[in-house]
Each structure stands twice: as structure tokens, then as C-alpha cells.
Amino acid sequence: MKIALLDSGIGLLAATAAVRRLRPDADLVLSLDPDGMPWGPRTPDDIIGRALTLAEAAAAHGPEALIIGCNTATVHALTALRARLEPDLPVIGTVPAIKPAASGGGPFAIWATPATTGSPYQRGLLDEFADGVPATEVPCHGLAEAVEHADEAAIDAAVAAAAALTPEDVTTVVLGCTHYELVAERIRAAVQRPGRPPLVLHGSAGAVAAQALRRIGAQPAPEAVATGTLTVLLSGREGSALPTPALAYAEARLLYTATPAR
């Protein structure tokens, strides 16, 4: 089994680690774009073009499914990627977990990039899935970039700023950018209010990994022998390893501890 994932940067690590936990025997192809990141400030057409380039580089390695491990790329490029690659290569997008967050019934917040916050895309998801539950859109200025570079001080500052914009009565936070899942516990600590019930966080990585397996007719097998390999593509070029800042996160370290030497 071989599964590919793409993103502008290391935000794909959360979904990659989720796939590795479900199928330690799956070969993984990670297609990142260090030459073009960040994608947030780029035009939709530019994002589509760069996503197609990453996807075609990954597709050349013969995966059975392609996960877009990025909310921004899903918003702008999912339709184009599916038109180019399906049905031969199933493409799975990443969508904020608004529906499960709303099912809890309490007020919730959606932490997302400034470009996504207030966008027609996100508002459409709220209209469709929030079911009248109070929701607050919180723009997280600089957080994805800080996570990408593993800049501890910048992460703390960005998380604190977003926490200050989050209403005190929220019971749940939706992590609307895949980078944020890499610092989920820091977000929890910043938003948790004294005397309030434990905060619930909803990311997308687990659901995306499970959907990828469903699309190719495979079942989870977390007990499988860890024989899966790891291939890293950097702006279409085969690289020997993930960018160094990635190793600050447990999700990246898992890939190397649970991956045989190539």
C-alpha cells in the first residue's frame, strides 16, 4: 500500500502520522513546496498550479490515494486535482471538523488562517453544519508560519493572541488549519478557562486518514509490522529528509522511529 500527501509545508504531518498509526505497513510519499510556501498570500490560480505540480510529482511514485493535507489547498485546488487525477488516483481533501464540533451543542470557535476566516468557504460550512450552535471565527495571525519554522516564541505569541479573541464560554475549538494540530496541546492550555469543563479540540487528521483508507477499500491495521517506507519530495524534487524544523514535532519523529531505513 502506498499513500501520498501534499501540502505547502509541514502541516501535512498530522495526517501523515495518523496514516502511519492506522497502517504502519503503508509506504508514504510526502510532497511539500518549500520553494513556494506560504500559500496563504498566493492567488487561487497560483495555489492550484503549485498543488497540481506537487500532486503530479507524487503521482509519479504510484500511490493508491492522495491526501491534500492542507485546508487552503483543499479550498482552492480540490476540484482541479480531482479533475486531473481521478478516477485513477482518489483525492481526499481536508475540511474543518465543524459538524462534530457542533454536535457537542456548546458554543465553539474555529481557529483558522486570516485568509480562511470569514471566507465564503468557511461561512458555507458553518451554514451547512453548525446547526444553529453559536460559533466564533478566530483569525490566527502568523500561527501557521510560526509552526512551520518551529519558532517557539512566535508560536506562543500567536496562540496567545488567538486565545484572547476566543470567547470565554466556548466548549470546543476547531483546528481549521493542519499546522495547528501540531501544537494542539499548547492551544488547549491557552484557551482552557479555570473552573470550566475540559476544552474539546477537533482536528481533521484522523478523519482524513480513515477516509483515505475507505477510498481504496483498505481497513485499519495498526498492529501491522512497520515496514512502510518514507519518500519526501521538495517542490517536486526527491529529498532525503523532511525540513529540519519538522523534527521539533512528535508527528515527524514518529515517522522516523516507525519507518525502516531505505
C-alpha positions in Angstrom: 0.0 0.0 0.0 1.2 3.5 -0.9 -0.4 6.8 0.1 0.7 10.2 -0.9 0.1 13.5 0.9 0.7 17.1 -0.2 0.9 20.5 1.4 2.8 23.7 1.1 4.8 22.8 4.2 4.8 20.5 7.3 1.1 20.9 8.1 0.6 17.5 6.4 2.5 15.9 9.3 -0.7 15.4 11.4 -2.5 13.4 8.7 0.7 11.6 7.8 1.2 10.4 11.4 -2.5 9.4 11.5 -2.0 7.2 8.4 1.2 5.8 9.9 -0.7 4.8 13.1 -3.5 3.2 11.1 -1.2 1.4 8.7 2.4 1.0 9.8 2.9 -1.1 6.7 1.9 1.7 4.2 4.6 3.4 2.1 4.2 7.2 2.4 5.1 9.9 -0.2 5.2 13.4 1.2 5.1 16.2 -1.4 6.0 19.7 0.1 6.6 23.0 -1.5 9.5 24.8 0.3 10.1 26.9 -2.9 6.6 28.3 -2.9 5.4 28.5 0.7 3.5 30.0 2.3 0.5 29.5 0.0 -1.9 31.7 2.1 -1.0 35.0 0.4 -1.0 33.5 -3.1 -3.8 33.8 -5.6 -6.2 30.9 -6.1 -4.8 30.2 -9.6 -1.3 30.2 -8.3 -2.2 27.8 -5.5 -4.0 25.5 -8.0 -0.9 25.5 -10.2 1.5 24.7 -7.4 -0.8 22.0 -6.0 -1.0 20.3 -9.4 2.8 20.3 -9.7 3.1 18.7 -6.2 0.4 16.2 -7.0 1.9 15.1 -10.3 5.3 14.7 -8.7 3.7 12.5 -6.0 1.6 10.6 -8.6 4.7 9.6 -10.4 5.5 7.3 -7.4 2.4 5.3 -8.0 0.3 5.9 -4.8 -3.2 4.4 -4.4 -4.6 7.7 -2.8 -3.6 11.3 -2.5 -4.4 13.3 0.6 -4.4 17.1 0.5 -3.1 17.7 4.0 -3.9 21.4 3.8 -7.1 23.4 4.3 -6.0 26.2 2.0 -5.1 23.8 -0.8 -8.4 22.0 -0.3 -10.4 25.2 -0.6 -8.7 26.3 -3.9 -7.4 23.1 -5.6 -9.5 20.1 -4.7 -11.8 20.4 -7.8 -8.8 20.8 -10.1 -6.9 18.0 -8.6 -9.8 15.6 -8.8 -10.4 16.6 -12.4 -6.8 15.9 -13.3 -6.2 12.7 -11.3 -9.5 10.9 -10.6 -10.7 8.2 -11.0 -7.2 6.6 -11.4 -6.0 8.3 -8.2 -8.6 9.1 -5.4 -8.0 12.6 -3.9 -9.1 13.3 -0.3 -9.4 16.9 0.9 -9.1 18.3 4.4 -12.2 20.1 5.8 -12.6 21.7 9.2 -14.4 19.5 11.7 -17.3 21.8 12.2 -20.0 19.1 12.2 -18.6 17.1 15.1 -17.8 20.3 17.0 -21.5 21.5 16.6 -22.8 18.1 17.7 -21.5 18.8 21.2 -24.1 21.5 21.5 -22.0 24.2 23.2 -20.5 27.3 21.7 -17.4 26.7 19.7 -14.6 28.6 17.9 -12.9 27.9 14.6 -9.2 28.8 14.6 -8.1 29.4 11.0 -5.7 31.4 8.9 -6.8 35.1 8.3 -7.4 34.2 4.7 -9.8 31.4 5.6 -11.5 33.2 8.4 -14.7 34.9 7.1 -14.3 33.3 3.7 -17.3 32.2 1.7 -16.0 28.6 2.0 -15.9 28.6 5.8 -19.2 30.5 6.1 -20.7 27.9 3.9 -19.5 25.1 6.1 -21.0 26.9 9.2 -24.3 27.4 7.4 -24.4 23.7 6.5 -23.1 22.0 9.6 -23.2 24.3 12.6 -27.0 23.7 13.0 -27.5 26.9 14.9 -24.9 26.3 17.5 -23.0 29.6 18.3 -19.7 29.7 16.5 -16.9 32.3 16.5 -14.4 32.6 13.7 -10.9 33.4 15.1 -8.1 34.6 12.8 -4.8 33.2 13.9 -2.2 35.7 12.6 1.2 34.2 12.0 0.5 30.9 13.7 0.9 28.6 10.7 4.2 30.3 9.7 5.5 30.1 13.3 4.6 26.4 13.4 6.3 25.8 10.0 9.6 27.2 11.3 9.2 25.7 14.8 9.7 29.3 16.2 8.7 28.7 19.8 8.4 32.4 20.8 6.3 33.2 17.7 4.1 30.2 18.4 3.4 31.3 21.9 2.6 34.9 20.8 0.3 33.8 18.0 -1.5 31.3 20.2 -1.9 33.9 23.0 -3.3 36.4 20.5 -5.9 34.0 19.1 -6.8 32.8 22.6 -7.6 36.4 23.6 -10.1 36.6 20.7 -11.8 33.3 21.7 -14.9 33.8 23.8 -14.6 32.5 27.4 -17.7 30.3 27.1 -16.6 28.1 24.2 -16.5 24.4 25.0 -14.8 23.4 21.7 -12.2 24.7 19.3 -12.0 23.5 15.7 -8.4 23.5 14.4 -9.1 24.9 10.9 -5.5 24.7 9.7 -3.5 21.5 9.6 -0.4 23.2 11.1 -2.4 23.9 14.3 -2.8 20.2 15.0 1.0 20.1 15.6 0.6 22.5 18.6 -2.8 21.3 19.8 -1.9 20.9 23.4 -0.5 24.4 23.5 -3.7 25.7 22.1 -5.7 23.7 24.7 -3.6 25.2 27.6 -4.1 28.7 26.3 -7.9 28.5 25.8 -8.8 26.4 28.8 -10.5 28.6 31.4 -10.2 27.9 35.1 -13.3 26.2 36.5 -14.7 25.3 33.1 -15.1 21.8 31.7 -12.1 20.4 29.8 -11.9 22.0 26.4 -12.6 19.8 23.4 -10.3 20.1 20.3 -11.4 18.9 16.9 -8.7 18.4 14.2 -9.1 16.7 10.9 -6.1 14.3 10.7 -7.8 11.1 12.0 -10.9 11.5 9.8 -8.8 12.3 6.7 -6.6 9.2 7.2 -9.6 6.9 7.8 -11.3 8.3 4.6 -8.2 7.7 2.6 -8.3 4.0 3.6 -12.0 3.8 2.8 -11.5 5.3 -0.6 -9.0 2.5 -1.6 -11.0 -0.3 0.1 -8.5 -0.9 2.9 -9.0 -1.5 6.6 -7.0 0.0 9.5 -4.4 -2.4 10.7 -2.5 -0.6 13.5 -1.0 -3.9 14.6 0.8 -4.5 11.2 4.5 -4.7 11.1 6.1 -1.3 10.5 7.5 -2.0 7.0 6.3 1.2 5.4 8.9 3.5 3.8 9.0 7.3 3.6 9.7 9.3 0.5 10.0 13.1 0.7 9.6 15.4 -2.3 10.6 19.0 -2.0 8.9 21.2 -4.7 8.9 18.1 -6.9 12.5 17.1 -6.2 13.2 14.0 -4.2 14.7 15.0 -0.9 16.5 12.9 1.7 14.5 14.1 4.7 11.9 16.4 6.0 12.8 20.0 6.6 14.8 20.3 9.9 12.1 22.3 11.8 9.7 19.3 11.3 11.6 17.3 13.8 10.5 19.6 16.6 7.1 17.8 16.4 6.3 14.3 17.7 4.4 13.6 14.4 7.6 13.9 12.4 9.7 11.9 14.9 7.1 9.1 14.8 7.7 8.8 11.0 11.4 8.2 11.5 11.1 5.9 14.5 8.4 3.8 12.8 9.9 3.8 9.3 12.6 1.3 8.2 15.8 2.6 6.7 15.7 2.9 2.9 
